[in-house]
Amino acid sequence: MHGRAGEEEEEVLSVDGDWSIRPCARFYSMEGEILRLPEIVEIKKKYKCYLYVDEAHSIGALGKSGRGVCEYWGVNPADVDVLMGTFTKSFAAVGGYVAGSKVHFQ
Ligand SMILES: Cc1ncc(COP(=O)(O)O)c(C=O)c1O
């Protein structure tokens, strides 16, 4: 886990001006910290933000069957607008994926 409760919401509210894209990488790094995805999804719904989650460090490593941070928390992947990951870390392969609903990719 990372930081204190409510930190993510303060982060979203602290953005001035155009906040159409707000990276939240600081909440999810290589030190084993785990994004509090349920809270982020709540914030996303409350402020009508888009949520893009990079699972480069979690796919294959988190969740009962390695499906990543959504599985770890029991969050519906449909609540994440764009989910991406790489095959170069846990899977020791090449390539990656970007997934989301059709409307976000048109
Ligand atoms: C958070 C994060 N996203 C994406 C990537 C990109 O992965 P790749 O090296 O397979 O292109 C990396 C690579 O280190 C990463 O750390």
PDBQT file of the ligand as one rigid body, heavy atoms in Angstrom, charges set to zero:
ROOT
HETATM    1  C1  LIG A 201       5.690   1.110 -15.683  1.00  0.00    +0.000 C 
HETATM    2  C2  LIG A 201       6.195   0.619 -17.006  1.00  0.00    +0.000 A 
HETATM    3  N1  LIG A 201       5.357   0.643 -18.063  1.00  0.00    +0.000 NA
HETATM    4  C3  LIG A 201       5.756   0.213 -19.269  1.00  0.00    +0.000 A 
HETATM    5  C4  LIG A 201       7.031  -0.284 -19.472  1.00  0.00    +0.000 A 
HETATM    6  C5  LIG A 201       7.412  -0.702 -20.848  1.00  0.00    +0.000 C 
HETATM    7  O1  LIG A 201       7.724  -2.035 -20.922  1.00  0.00    +0.000 OA
HETATM    8  P1  LIG A 201       8.619  -2.569 -22.126  1.00  0.00    +0.000 P 
HETATM    9  O2  LIG A 201      10.035  -2.419 -21.693  1.00  0.00    +0.000 OA
HETATM   10  O3  LIG A 201       8.210  -3.979 -22.308  1.00  0.00    +0.000 OA
HETATM   11  O4  LIG A 201       8.299  -1.734 -23.342  1.00  0.00    +0.000 OA
HETATM   12  C6  LIG A 201       7.921  -0.329 -18.417  1.00  0.00    +0.000 A 
HETATM   13  C7  LIG A 201       9.283  -0.835 -18.606  1.00  0.00    +0.000 C 
HETATM   14  O5  LIG A 201      10.118  -0.824 -17.761  1.00  0.00    +0.000 OA
HETATM   15  C8  LIG A 201       7.495   0.131 -17.146  1.00  0.00    +0.000 A 
HETATM   16  O6  LIG A 201       8.307   0.111 -16.089  1.00  0.00    +0.000 OA
ENDROOT
TORSDOF 0
